[in-house]
Amino acid sequence: MGADPAILAPAQVAAHRHTLAAYERRRAQDPGTGPRGAWHTLDAGIAHEEVWVRFWADLAQRYS
């Protein structure tokens, strides 16, 4: 039942790494001034993507 992890996991790793890299590029543009709310949200997104990358990379390794 469900998708084959050997096929799905590598694609998910790539997708989440791509999103993480985009978020990190944006984070590097933070001048450190102004309201922090949006930057805290971005930090949360980065943390979220890091977890997904670890999860899918582990799954990809187990099924490779």
C-alpha positions as CSV (number, residue, x, y, z in Angstrom):
1,M,0.0,0.0,0.0
2,G,1.3,3.4,-0.8
3,A,4.2,4.7,-2.9
4,D,7.5,2.8,-3.3
5,P,10.0,4.6,-0.9
6,A,12.9,3.6,-3.2
7,I,11.3,5.8,-5.9
8,L,9.6,8.5,-3.8
9,A,12.3,9.2,-1.2
10,P,15.1,10.5,-3.6
11,A,12.6,12.8,-5.3
12,Q,11.5,14.1,-1.9
13,V,15.0,14.7,-0.8
14,A,15.7,16.7,-3.9
15,A,12.6,18.8,-3.6
16,H,13.1,19.6,0.1
17,R,16.8,20.4,-0.5
18,H,15.8,22.8,-3.2
19,T,13.3,24.5,-0.9
20,L,15.7,24.6,1.9
21,A,18.4,26.2,-0.3
22,A,15.9,28.9,-1.4
23,Y,15.0,29.6,2.2
24,E,18.7,29.8,3.2
25,R,19.4,32.2,0.3
26,R,16.6,34.4,1.5
27,R,17.8,34.2,5.1
28,A,21.3,35.4,4.0
29,Q,19.7,38.6,2.8
30,D,18.5,39.5,6.4
31,P,19.9,42.9,7.2
32,G,19.2,42.3,10.9
33,T,17.0,45.4,11.2
34,G,13.3,46.0,11.2
35,P,10.5,43.8,12.4
36,R,11.5,40.2,13.1
37,G,8.2,38.4,12.6
38,A,8.8,37.5,9.0
39,W,12.4,36.4,9.7
40,H,11.2,34.2,12.6
41,T,8.7,32.6,10.2
42,L,11.5,32.0,7.7
43,D,13.6,30.4,10.4
44,A,10.7,28.1,11.2
45,G,10.5,27.2,7.6
46,I,14.2,26.4,7.4
47,A,13.9,24.2,10.5
48,H,10.9,22.4,9.0
49,E,12.7,21.7,5.7
50,E,15.8,20.5,7.5
51,V,13.7,17.9,9.3
52,W,12.1,16.8,6.0
53,V,15.5,16.5,4.3
54,R,16.8,14.3,7.2
55,F,13.6,12.2,7.1
56,W,13.6,11.5,3.4
57,A,17.4,11.1,3.2
58,D,17.2,8.4,5.9
59,L,14.4,6.7,4.0
60,A,16.2,6.9,0.7
61,Q,19.3,5.3,2.3
62,R,17.3,2.5,3.9
63,Y,15.6,1.6,0.5
64,S,18.6,2.1,-1.8
